Amino acid sequence: MLPRATEQLNAIHAMMESGHRSVRLERHTLVLWGLAAAFLILVVRLIFTPERFPETLQRVLASNLFIGALLTAVGVIDLRLTRRARRQRDETLSFVQVQLTKIWWLLVGLIVLINLGMNLFGGGYMFYGIVLALMGIAFYVHGLFSQQMLAWIGVLLIGLGLGGVALNLPFVVMEWLAVFVFGLGFPLLALVLQRNSGDIGLAQRLGTMCGWLLLVLAPTGAAYHFSHGSVAPEVPAVSLAEYRQGVSDGSQVVRLPAGTLVPIVIEVTGDILDGVGTAVLPVRLSHSLDLSVSNGRPDGLFRVDEEHWKKALYNYRVRDVNLQTTLARGRGPEVSVKLDISTHN
Amino acid sequence: MDRFANVEIDSVLHQPVRTRIAAYLATRGEATFSELKQALDITDGNLDAHMKKLVAARYVKIRRDTGDGRPQSSYRLTAAGESAFHSYIDSLQRLLHFEP
């Protein structure tokens, strides 16, 4: 007996859907990319220091070349391992998965380009928010053709990334978050996906997502808590006058009382400007400031009004940078620069 | 059957298992024997018989890969197979008008 047209069309629809949902992220894929990204976040700043690479352009190019090379290597290794694993299971890479792999690589390439752009032109405080959101998009797209859990984690990552930027979370918090999302969250997700190869129920999915989020956020909070605190430097405190006279060398704390003059040296250059030299803008401290100094250079530790010591990396931020050109009738052409320097995060 | 006289049906594809094989390959692109067997949930012998018919009709081609690791055979639709599958779906949609 010949099959009915409706039955055949239903069967075709079911098989086409099954063919479309044939994507599966291998365990090694998430582990490799996750660990590589966490490694890069932790070491790039330690390797490419201003001491080793004094020129900004040189440092930026070298660090981005390193990042690009490492991620390319990870991409090639991942593809080879995936093909080998599929062959061992007598499986192939589906058409959709090949296309999704290309999207993944494009997004990773985009992240490297954004990093390069932000290194050169600023805006770096948004970097990890954008990275998390882009990875979220990659997971979400994979999840559409694979396990729904991936799509859910994708949405969560997009939320974490955009939420971090919207809430103006300190750069270092976002950095720790990215370290644990990649270094811990990705391998954990690989385990979850392997254990639940089929789609799981809504309650289980929600539970898994909350558990995953908790396991990523808890170490982020702990890392931030333990790394942002600082102990008072056990070195002699000197006044600015003593420091200037060079009474003692090495490490010391220089005390700058409120009202101390902090000249801001401004240097402006440009192809349409002529005869512009260096200007000094006199600014005074409104609070007393203790600066920890090593060999004549501030080492990043400070305290305001004798409160607790802070690390500049966590508590010093220039924000709301605004440059505006006006041509007022009374005053003529004028360029006004506004910026806000904050020691609170 | 007079009312179906104007609708030409591909006899190779108008068989439930072969229809499903073609539909699966149309979206997946390429699949091994094991993947097809798992997706269709049928026996080796049954699948083999249907694959032979699809290959004989030149709707499906086999790619044998002998790269590193064990040799692997995978199946994909030929251009003729894709065209026949689309025509078959058109035919089914026209047939729908005649179904109660």
Interface residues (C-beta under 8 A of the other chain):
Chain A: L2 P3 R4 A5 T6 E7 Q8 L9 A11 I12 H13 A14 M15 M16 E17 S18 G19 H20 S22 R84 R87 Q88 R89 D90 E91 T92 L93 S94 F95 V96 V98
Chain B: H14 Q15 P16 T19 R20 A23 Y24 L25 A26 T27 R28 G29 E30 A31 T32 F33 S34 E35 A39 D65 G67 D68 G69 R70 Q72 S74 I89 L92 Q93 L95 L96 E99
